[in-house]
Amino acid sequence: KKIDCTSCGACCNGLMINVTKNEAESAAQQLEMSNEDFKKKYIEESLSGNYIINTIPCHFLKEKKCSIYKNRFNECRDFPHLHKPKFKDRLFGTLIHYSICPIIYNVVEQLKIETKFKEQ
């Protein structure tokens, strides 16, 4: 609650965003585009058929806010994923984003206090 993500946007500046077909269709509808035009303009498709936003930073980041916030992608909704189970199993991925995400930074710093972490 200490961080307002809509005033930051750092994750949108540096993350590769995976998108489902349904999410792409929903965003296309919001932007009043055909699914095909949306895909051509904003999506890269992997050889296995997965969708990825084709630029970093994200096309939809405008003045540190998501311009398609109502239909933002699940990966964006869930970031920084701290609420998901098996936090310890995902620690490396979390620490990768320590320097860009104030939420992750605050959580890790609090964990250092609670675990009496000391640099050696």
N, C-alpha and C positions, 0 to 999 in steps of 0.2 A: 504493500500500500504506500510505501515511501516513494515509489517511482511511478510517474505517469508516462507510460510507453508512448502515448500520442505526442509527447513533447520531446521525444528522443529520436527514434527512427534509426538508431545505429545498426540494429540488426538488418534492416532493409538495405543498408548501404554495403553490407558485406557478406550476406548469406546467399547460398544457392537455394532456391525455393522449388521444392517438388510440388506438383499440382496434379490432382486427379482429373479425369475427363469431365466428371460432373462439376467440379469446381471451375474448370475452364468454361464450361457451358454457362454456368451461373454468372460468371464475370462478364462473359460476352453479352449475355442478355442485359445486364446492368448497363453496359456501355453501348447498348443498342447496335451490336455488331453481329454478323453471322459467326457461327462457330468456326467456320473455315478461315474467315478474315482474322479473327482473334488469334487463332493458332498460328497463322502465317506471320502476324505482327509480333506476338509476345511469347510464343512457345517454341522450345526446341524439343524434339522427340528423340529419345535414345533408341538404340537398335532393338531393345527389348520392349519398346512401346511406352516407356515412362515419359511423362511430361515434366519439363523443367522451365522455369522462367528464363528467357534467353539473354538477360543482361544482369549485371551486378554493377551498380545498385538496381534495385527493382524498378521497373517502369512506373509503377503505381505510387511511388514515394514522391509526394509533393509537399514541400515545406515541412519536412519531418513528420508527415502524416500520410496514412494510406488513403489514396483517392477512391479505392473500392472497398473501404472498411466494412461496409455491410456484407459484402461477399468475399472478404479476404479468405485466403486459403487456410485450411486446417493447420498446416505446418506453421503458419504465421500466428494463428490463434493460440497454438500450444506453446510457442517459444516463450520462455527458455526451457520448457519441458521439466521444470523442477517438481511438478505435481505428479509426474508419472512414477510408477513403481520401479524398484531396483535402481535407485539413485547411485549406489556404489558401483554398479555394473556400467553406468554411463558417465562416470566421473571424468574420464579423459575427454569425452565430447563436451562436457560442461566446462572444463577448464580451458578448452580451446577458445571459448567465448568470454572468458573472464575479463579480458581487456576491453571488450566492446559493449558488454551488457551491464548496466549498473545494478540490475537485479541480481545477476550471478555474482558480481563483485561483492555486493552486500551480504549475500548468503555465505559465500566462502569466507569472508572476513569474520562473520559471526561464528562460523564453524571453527575457525582458528582460535577464537576466544574460548568457546565452549570446550574444545578439546585440549586447550592449553598448548597449542602448537608453538614450537620455538624453532627459529631458523638455526642451522648449525654451521 
